[in-house]
Amino acid sequence: MVRLKRAYAPAAHEDGYRVLVDRLWPRGLKKEALPLDAWLRDISPSPELRKWFGHAPERWEEFTRRYRAELARAPAKELLEQLAARARRGTVTLVFSTKDEERNSAAVVKEEIEKHLRR
């Protein structure tokens, strides 16, 4: 199972393996205040793509197309495969900091992990 959760939401036992999938640390949170098992910066969108997207809803479809292309290349590809393997064994919660809970890079990572799990 793969879940999504904002970094500002409280951690729960049901979260399982918690991994931050943002390149930047969540604003306003101290490192000791965010329980994580890993921080995978290299699975997040490139700085150029992140800045281009700027969370503009009208760019969402193009963002997902470009981001999936980035996820298909190293090192993101290997990290995605590792997360899929972990999700086969238990719950993985992808932690992100953006306000938009539907259109964010973690949602794309979740979809890609789920594709791996269906294979």
C-alpha positions in Angstrom: 0.0 0.0 0.0 1.2 3.5 -0.8 -0.2 6.5 1.0 0.3 10.3 0.7 0.6 12.6 3.6 1.5 16.2 4.1 4.6 16.8 6.2 2.5 19.1 8.5 0.1 16.3 9.4 0.9 14.2 12.4 2.7 10.9 11.9 0.7 7.7 12.7 1.7 4.1 13.3 -0.3 3.1 10.2 2.0 5.2 8.0 4.6 2.4 7.9 7.7 3.5 6.1 7.7 7.3 5.9 9.7 8.9 3.2 10.0 12.6 2.3 9.9 12.9 -1.5 10.6 16.7 -1.8 13.9 18.2 -2.8 13.6 21.0 -0.2 13.0 20.5 3.5 9.4 21.6 4.5 9.3 25.2 5.5 8.9 25.9 9.2 9.6 22.3 10.3 12.6 21.3 12.4 14.2 18.1 11.3 13.6 16.5 14.7 9.9 17.4 14.4 9.3 15.3 11.3 9.5 11.6 11.8 11.0 10.0 8.7 12.6 6.8 7.7 14.3 8.4 4.6 14.5 11.6 2.6 14.8 10.8 -1.1 15.7 14.2 -2.7 16.8 12.5 -5.9 13.3 11.2 -6.6 11.8 14.7 -6.6 11.5 16.8 -9.8 14.5 18.6 -11.0 14.9 22.2 -9.7 14.2 23.4 -13.3 11.0 21.4 -13.6 9.8 22.3 -10.1 10.3 26.0 -10.8 8.6 25.8 -14.2 5.6 24.1 -12.7 5.2 26.5 -9.8 2.0 24.6 -8.8 0.1 26.2 -11.6 -2.9 24.0 -12.3 -2.9 24.7 -16.0 0.6 23.2 -16.2 -0.3 20.0 -14.3 -0.6 17.7 -17.4 2.6 18.8 -18.9 4.4 18.7 -15.5 3.3 15.0 -15.0 4.5 14.1 -18.5 7.9 15.7 -18.0 8.3 14.4 -14.4 7.5 10.8 -15.5 10.3 11.2 -18.0 12.7 12.2 -15.2 11.5 9.3 -13.1 12.4 6.9 -15.9 16.1 7.9 -15.6 18.7 7.3 -12.9 18.9 7.9 -10.0 15.1 8.4 -9.7 14.4 5.1 -11.5 16.3 3.1 -9.0 14.8 4.9 -6.0 11.3 4.3 -7.5 12.0 0.6 -7.8 13.3 0.5 -4.2 10.1 2.1 -3.0 8.0 -0.3 -5.0 9.9 -3.3 -3.5 9.3 -1.8 0.0 5.6 -1.3 -0.8 5.3 -5.0 -1.7 6.3 -5.7 1.9 4.2 -3.1 3.7 2.8 0.4 3.8 4.9 3.2 2.4 3.8 6.8 3.1 5.1 9.5 0.7 5.5 12.7 2.7 5.3 16.0 0.8 5.0 19.7 1.8 2.9 21.3 -0.9 -0.6 22.7 -0.1 -2.2 21.1 -3.1 -2.9 17.5 -2.0 -4.0 16.3 -5.4 -1.6 17.9 -7.9 1.9 17.4 -6.5 5.0 15.4 -7.3 4.3 12.8 -4.6 1.0 12.0 -6.3 3.0 11.2 -9.5 5.5 9.1 -7.6 2.6 7.2 -6.0 1.0 6.4 -9.4 4.4 5.2 -10.7 4.9 3.0 -7.7 1.5 1.5 -8.2 2.3 0.8 -11.8 5.4 -1.2 -10.6 3.2 -3.1 -8.2 0.7 -4.1 -10.9 3.5 -5.7 -13.0 
